[in-house]
Every structure is written in C-alpha cells, then in structure tokens.
Amino acid sequence: MTAPGTTGWRQAISIDDHGGEHARAQRLGALGMLFLAMLFWSGNQIVGRAVNQDIPPLTLSLLRWIVALAVLLPFAAGHLKRDRAALIAAWKPVLLLGITGVGLYNTLVYRGLHNTTAANALLLQAAIPALVLLLDRLVFKLRAPRAQLLGVLISTLGVLAIVAHGSPARLLALHLGEGDALVLLAVCVWAIYTSFLKLRPAIHPLSFLAASFVVGAVFLLPAPLIEADALAGVRWTPRLIGAIAYVGIFPSIIAYLLFNLAVARIGAAPAGQTLSLMPLFGALSAAAILSEPLFAYHFAGMGLILGGIALTYVAGAAPGRPRTK
C-alpha cells in the first residue's frame, strides 16, 4: 500500500528529473551548435587571410552578405512576411545587431588582417568572453557565477598557450599596430552583438537572420565606391569566387544561425566563451589542410580551452541562469 502523498511526490520528482534531462539535452545541443559555428568561423579567418591581397576588405564583406542573402531569402521569405510587424516594432535592436554583428565586425577583422599577424588577431579575440561578461554585468546587471569566471580564465590561458607557442617570451615580443587596433575594435563590436542578442525580437530565426543580413549589406553598400581603385585590379579567379561562396554560406548563414540559436538556449556569456575554440580549430585546420605540424603547446592549449568550457557547463554555471545584482 502506498503511503498518502507518496504518489504526488514521486510524480513531482519524475517531472523534475525529466525537466533536468531536457535542460541537459538543450545545453549539449547548444554546445554542439557552438562547436560547429566556431569551426566555420575559424575557416572564415583562414580564407580571409588567404585572399586579403586579392580583394579589398569592404568589398569582400559586401559580397559575403549578398551571397548569404541570395541563398537565405528563398527559405526566409515566408517567415519574413509573417514577422514583418514584429521586425518593424523592434527595428532599433535589429538595426543595432545588424550593424555590429554583420556590417562592422567582419569588415574590421578583414581589414585588420591586412596589417597584422594571425597570432595577434587570435590573441586579441581571446578577450571576447571576458568582454561579454563585463557587458552583461554593466548593461544588464547580470552577475556570472564564479565557476563561469574561472572557466573563462582557464580557456583564455589555453588561447595564450597556442598563440605564444608555449613560450611567455613570445607574448612579450608581440608588436601591436594599426591592424591590431582594428581587430581590437572588432572584438568590442562582437562582444556588444553577443551580449545584446538577448534584445532580439521573438520571431523565426530565419527572419531575424535575413533582417540582420539586409542591415549589414545596406551598411556596406558604399564599399565599391570607397575601394574603386583597388577593385579595378581584382582578378575574378575560380579561387576567389570559391572563397566568396564559402564565406557567404558556411561562416555566414550556417554559423550565425547556430550561434544565435545557442545564445537563445544558454545565454550570451557561456556562448561567447566558446569563441576561445577558434585558435584551436584554426591550428587543427592548418594541420589537416596545410599539413602543418601540431606541437605539445597545441595539446596543452586544447586541454585548457576544453577544460574551461567543460567547467562552465558541468558546474551548472552556463545554462542561462545568470544571477541579477
């Protein structure tokens, strides 16, 4: 015979367990999305460096979003029509997110890569997770749990290990110049985009993505006029056209969609932390594609980066439960 009230408690525990399993599945799914997004974005930087002498940076950015829109619009058109009123009502955050995350960030990175090294760019981008935490705290009064702060610190140390090739002296020898200033500005812009994604309207993901791309493309429309002299010497080779097609599809449509969905599931700060994976994926891609060797510092950095991310998730700091002041 069952004691009075036992059934109710068991049902409550069962429901709570089910909810916990669902939350864990959501977090793991978001983590998988972020891993793919970082893989595609690391490829974007490799391609951006590869063609930085073939096409001027503003034009590359504009063509990237034109390609992305051409591919995306047939799938997003119906959603855009249904979400038109909500987009108009939320035009301010849509405009902000389109300019920062689409129009400005990639343009600044492409331009910066003309005048800086890959090591410098990766080092500066390692600051994004901490900047996202800072913006969340200052603007939205969200306080990160200690485990998340520690996770960000550990992942950042992993980035430093890869960029410095395991030698602290190499970090001290890095020279920062004009290109680095542009990459640093891009880092600040992306931190704003990531933190302010929580203000996006409650519409279909494809509608928001398409609207953001339109804003970014319109923002970049003056590019051919600004870079007219450099454009005159561009040779439209299959290599360059293939590069434009790649950056227009994988790091744009697929990576942005995955990143935005992950932020919606787990929050800006833990999603932003996975940007520390980009130098790791960059090194692995170079090893796979260019047969560049991997060294002990790559594996040390890999362990620190993955360990920091794992600490954030396993400790329960990441699942979208930031504490208010």
C-alpha positions in Angstrom: 0.0 0.0 0.0 1.3 3.4 -0.9 1.6 6.0 1.8 -0.6 9.1 1.5 1.1 11.7 -0.7 3.8 9.4 -1.9 2.4 9.3 -5.5 2.4 13.0 -5.7 6.0 13.3 -4.5 7.1 10.6 -7.0 5.3 12.4 -9.8 7.0 15.7 -8.9 10.4 14.0 -8.7 9.8 12.4 -12.1 8.8 15.6 -13.7 11.8 17.4 -12.1 14.1 14.7 -13.4 12.6 14.9 -16.9 13.0 18.6 -16.8 16.6 18.3 -15.8 17.3 15.8 -18.6 15.7 18.1 -21.1 17.8 21.0 -19.9 21.0 18.9 -20.1 20.0 17.9 -23.7 19.4 21.5 -24.6 22.8 22.5 -23.2 24.6 19.7 -25.0 22.7 20.6 -28.3 23.7 24.2 -27.9 27.3 23.2 -27.3 27.3 21.2 -30.5 25.9 24.1 -32.4 28.6 26.4 -31.0 31.4 23.9 -31.9 30.2 23.9 -35.5 29.9 27.7 -35.6 33.4 28.1 -34.3 34.8 25.6 -36.8 33.2 27.6 -39.7 34.3 31.0 -38.3 37.9 29.8 -37.9 37.7 28.8 -41.6 36.4 32.3 -42.3 39.6 33.8 -40.9 41.8 31.3 -42.8 40.0 32.2 -46.0 40.1 35.9 -45.2 43.9 35.8 -44.7 44.3 33.7 -47.9 42.6 36.3 -50.2 43.5 39.5 -48.4 45.7 40.5 -51.3 43.2 39.5 -53.9 40.2 41.6 -53.0 39.7 44.7 -50.8 38.1 44.0 -47.4 35.0 46.1 -47.6 34.0 44.6 -50.9 34.7 41.1 -49.6 32.3 41.8 -46.7 29.6 43.2 -49.0 29.9 40.3 -51.4 29.8 37.9 -48.5 26.4 39.2 -47.3 25.0 39.5 -50.8 25.8 35.8 -51.4 24.3 34.9 -47.9 21.1 36.8 -48.7 20.8 35.2 -52.1 20.9 31.7 -50.6 18.9 32.5 -47.5 16.0 34.6 -48.9 14.1 31.7 -50.6 13.9 29.9 -47.3 13.2 33.0 -45.2 10.7 34.9 -47.4 7.6 33.4 -45.9 8.8 33.9 -42.3 9.8 37.5 -43.1 6.2 38.2 -44.4 4.7 36.8 -41.2 7.2 38.5 -38.9 7.1 41.9 -40.7 5.1 43.7 -38.0 7.4 42.4 -35.2 10.5 43.4 -37.1 9.2 46.9 -37.6 8.3 47.2 -33.9 11.8 46.0 -32.9 13.7 48.0 -35.5 16.1 49.5 -33.1 17.7 46.2 -31.7 17.5 44.7 -35.2 19.4 47.7 -36.6 22.0 47.6 -33.8 22.6 43.9 -34.1 22.7 44.0 -37.9 25.3 46.8 -37.9 27.5 45.4 -35.2 27.4 41.6 -35.8 27.1 41.7 -39.6 28.2 45.0 -41.0 31.1 46.1 -38.7 32.6 43.0 -37.1 33.7 41.0 -40.1 34.7 44.1 -42.0 37.0 45.2 -39.2 38.5 41.7 -39.0 39.1 41.5 -42.8 40.7 45.0 -42.7 42.8 44.2 -39.7 44.2 41.0 -41.3 45.8 43.2 -44.0 48.1 44.7 -41.3 48.5 42.2 -38.6 49.5 38.6 -38.0 47.2 35.7 -37.3 48.8 35.3 -33.8 47.9 38.9 -32.9 44.4 38.6 -34.2 43.7 35.4 -32.2 45.3 36.8 -29.1 43.0 39.9 -29.2 39.9 37.8 -29.9 40.6 35.8 -26.8 39.3 38.9 -24.9 35.7 38.4 -26.2 34.4 36.1 -23.5 35.5 38.4 -20.7 34.1 41.5 -22.5 30.7 39.7 -22.9 30.7 39.0 -19.1 31.6 42.7 -18.5 28.8 44.0 -20.7 26.3 41.6 -19.2 27.2 43.0 -15.8 27.3 46.7 -16.7 24.3 46.9 -19.0 22.0 44.0 -17.9 23.1 43.7 -14.3 23.8 40.0 -14.7 26.4 38.5 -12.4 28.3 35.5 -13.7 28.8 32.6 -11.2 32.4 32.0 -10.0 32.7 28.7 -11.9 32.0 30.5 -15.2 34.6 33.2 -14.4 37.1 30.5 -13.7 36.2 28.7 -16.8 36.7 31.8 -18.9 40.1 32.4 -17.3 41.2 28.8 -17.9 40.1 28.9 -21.6 41.9 32.2 -22.1 45.1 30.7 -20.8 44.6 27.9 -23.4 44.4 30.5 -26.1 47.5 32.2 -24.8 49.4 28.9 -24.8 48.6 28.3 -28.5 49.3 31.9 -29.6 52.5 32.1 -27.7 53.6 28.6 -28.8 54.0 27.7 -25.2 56.6 30.5 -24.6 55.7 33.5 -22.4 58.6 35.4 -24.0 56.8 35.2 -27.4 53.8 37.1 -25.9 56.1 39.8 -24.7 57.6 40.1 -28.2 54.3 40.6 -30.0 54.0 44.0 -31.6 50.6 45.7 -31.8 50.0 48.1 -34.7 47.2 49.6 -36.8 45.8 46.2 -37.8 45.6 45.1 -34.2 43.7 48.2 -33.3 41.1 47.3 -35.9 40.9 43.7 -34.6 40.5 45.0 -31.1 37.7 47.3 -32.2 36.1 44.2 -33.9 36.4 42.3 -30.6 34.5 45.0 -28.8 31.8 45.1 -31.5 31.3 41.3 -31.4 31.0 41.4 -27.6 28.3 44.0 -28.0 26.5 41.8 -30.6 26.7 38.7 -28.4 25.5 40.5 -25.2 22.7 42.4 -26.9 21.4 39.4 -28.7 19.0 38.9 -25.8 17.1 42.0 -27.1 16.3 40.4 -30.5 12.6 40.1 -31.2 10.7 36.8 -30.7 10.5 35.9 -34.3 11.5 33.0 -36.5 15.4 32.5 -36.6 15.5 32.8 -40.3 13.5 36.1 -40.2 16.0 37.6 -37.8 19.0 36.3 -39.7 17.7 37.7 -43.0 16.9 41.0 -41.5 20.4 41.2 -39.9 22.0 40.4 -43.2 20.0 43.1 -45.0 21.1 45.7 -42.5 24.7 44.6 -42.8 24.6 44.6 -46.6 23.0 48.1 -46.8 25.6 49.4 -44.3 28.3 48.1 -46.7 26.8 49.4 -50.0 29.3 52.3 -50.3 32.2 49.7 -50.3 32.7 49.7 -54.1 32.9 53.5 -54.2 35.4 53.6 -51.3 37.6 50.9 -52.8 37.1 51.7 -56.5 40.8 51.9 -57.2 41.6 48.6 -55.6 38.6 46.9 -57.3 39.9 47.8 -60.7 42.8 45.4 -60.2 40.8 42.4 -58.9 41.1 39.2 -60.9 37.9 37.1 -60.5 39.6 33.7 -60.5 37.8 30.5 -59.5 39.8 30.5 -56.3 38.5 34.0 -55.3 34.9 33.2 -56.4 35.1 29.9 -54.3 36.3 31.9 -51.3 33.5 34.3 -51.6 31.0 31.4 -51.9 32.5 29.8 -48.8 32.3 32.9 -46.6 28.8 33.7 -47.8 27.4 30.3 -46.8 29.2 28.5 -44.0 30.5 31.2 -41.7 27.5 33.4 -42.5 24.2 31.6 -42.9 25.1 28.4 -41.0 27.4 29.7 -38.3 25.3 32.8 -37.5 22.1 30.7 -37.3 23.8 28.1 -35.0 25.3 30.8 -32.8 22.1 32.8 -32.4 20.1 29.6 -31.5 22.7 28.6 -29.0 22.7 32.1 -27.3 18.9 31.8 -27.1 19.2 28.5 -25.3 22.1 29.1 -22.9 22.8 32.8 -22.7 25.3 35.2 -24.1 28.2 34.7 -21.7 28.6 30.9 -22.0 28.1 31.0 -25.7 30.7 33.8 -26.1 33.2 31.7 -24.1 33.3 29.1 -26.9 35.0 31.7 -29.2 38.2 30.6 -27.5 37.9 27.5 -29.6 38.7 29.4 -32.8 42.5 29.4 -32.5 42.4 25.7 -31.6 40.2 25.0 -34.7 42.5 27.2 -36.8 45.5 25.2 -35.7 43.7 21.9 -36.4 42.5 23.1 -39.8 46.0 24.2 -40.7 47.3 20.8 -39.7 44.6 19.0 -41.8 44.6 21.2 -44.8 48.2 22.5 -45.0 49.9 19.6 -43.2 51.3 22.0 -40.6 52.6 20.1 -37.6 51.0 20.1 -34.2 53.2 20.6 -31.1 52.9 20.0 -27.4 51.6 23.5 -26.8 48.7 22.9 -29.1 47.6 20.0 -27.0 48.2 21.9 -23.8 46.1 24.8 -25.1 43.5 22.4 -26.3 43.2 20.8 -22.8 42.9 24.3 -21.1 40.3 25.6 -23.6 38.1 22.5 -23.4 38.6 22.2 -19.7 37.5 25.8 -19.2 34.4 25.3 -21.3 33.6 22.0 -19.6 33.9 23.6 -16.1 31.3 26.2 -17.1 28.9 23.7 -18.3 29.4 20.8 -15.9 29.4 23.2 -12.9 25.9 24.4 -14.0 27.1 27.9 -14.5 26.2 28.1 -18.1 22.5 27.1 -18.6 21.1 30.5 -18.9 20.6 31.1 -15.1 22.7 34.3 -14.6 22.2 36.0 -11.2 21.0 39.5 -11.0 22.5 42.1 -8.8 
